Amino acid sequence: MEISLRNQLAVVTGASSGIGSGIAKSLANAGATVIINHSSERSVEEAQAVLKEITDAGGRGMTYQCDVSKEDQVIKMFQDTVSQFGTVDILINNAGIQKDAKFTEMTLDQWNAVIGVNLTGQFLCAREAIKEFLRRGIDPSRSIACGKIIHISSVHEIIPWAGHANYASSKGAIRMLMQTLAQEYGADKIRVNSICPGAIQTPINKDAWSTPEALNSLLNLIPYNRIGLPQDIGNLAAFLASDLADYITGTSIFVDGGMTTFESFSTGG
Ligand code: NAD
C-alpha cells in the first residue's frame, strides 16, 4: 500500500515552520509539488530552508509569501499558483497564531488577529481552492477526488482553554466550517477533513516544552507520554490527501497521544 500524491499540487499555508513544514515535507515525499506559503519577509529564509530540504530529497516546490488573512493576497496566491502549475489539488489550511490573554483583558486587536488568521484565513483559502477544484473537475490521472482540503484544527476544537478564548473559539468554528464544506461539496467529490493535533513540538508552544519542568507538566496531560512531532501530523496529512482515504470526508481526526482521553481522570477521577 503506497501513499502517492504524484502529479498533484498542494498549497500548504504557514509552511515555513513547525507543523506546516512537516506536512510540506511529507506531501513532497509522497510526490506532490508543494507551495510553501509563509506570511512575511521575516519568514523568507525559513521557507527557503524548507524548500531546500524538499528539493535536496528530490522533491519539487516553490515558496510563496502571502498573509492568509488578507483576501486580495489569498486570491493572488491561488491565481499565481494556477498560472504557474495549472491547478491545485490539495489545500492544507495550517497557518495559525496565538495571542493569549485573560478574557477580561483580551483586546479586540488580539481577538481579531487570531480569528483573522486561524478562521478567516482558512475560509479565504478554502473558497479559492474549491473554486479551482470545480473549474478543473475530476481528472483521474491526478486523483479519484476533485480536490482535498485538510484543516489543521486542534484538540482545542473540543477542549475549552482558559486564557485562550480567541484561539479555542477559532478552532471550534473550524469544525463547523469543515463539516459544512464536506456536506456542501460532497456530491462534487471534494473531500474536506480536519486534523486536530495535541501538543506538537513547534515554536508556537515553546514555553510548554523548552524546560524540563514545563515538559514534565505537559507530559502529565499525554497518556502516550511523549510530545508530538510535526512528522506525526505530516504522516496523516499525506494519507488523508491520498486516494487511500477516498471514503473519508467531514471528520476530525485527533493526533494527540491520547490527550483527549483526559489523562487527569486516569486515577479514578
Ligand atoms: P508555528 O508558529 O511553528 O507555525 C505557524 C505558521 O503559520 C508559521 O509558518 C507562520 O509563518 C504562519 N503564519 C502565521 N500567520 C500567518 C499568516 N497571516 N499568513 C500565512 N502564514 C501565517 O506553529 P505550529 O505549531 O506549526 O502551528 C501550525 C498550526 O497547527 C496552527 O494552526 C496551530 O493552531 C495548529 N496547532 C498546533 C499545535 C501545537 O502543539 N504546535 C497543536 C494544535 C494545533
Boltz pocket constraint, residues with backbone or C-beta under 6 A from the ligand:
constraints:
  - pocket:
      binder: B
      contacts: [[A, 13], [A, 14], [A, 15], [A, 16], [A, 17], [A, 18], [A, 19], [A, 20], [A, 37], [A, 38], [A, 39], [A, 40], [A, 43], [A, 66], [A, 67], [A, 68], [A, 69], [A, 93], [A, 94], [A, 95], [A, 96], [A, 97], [A, 117], [A, 152], [A, 153], [A, 154], [A, 155], [A, 196], [A, 197], [A, 198], [A, 199], [A, 200], [A, 201], [A, 202], [A, 203], [A, 204], [A, 205]]
      max_distance: 6.0
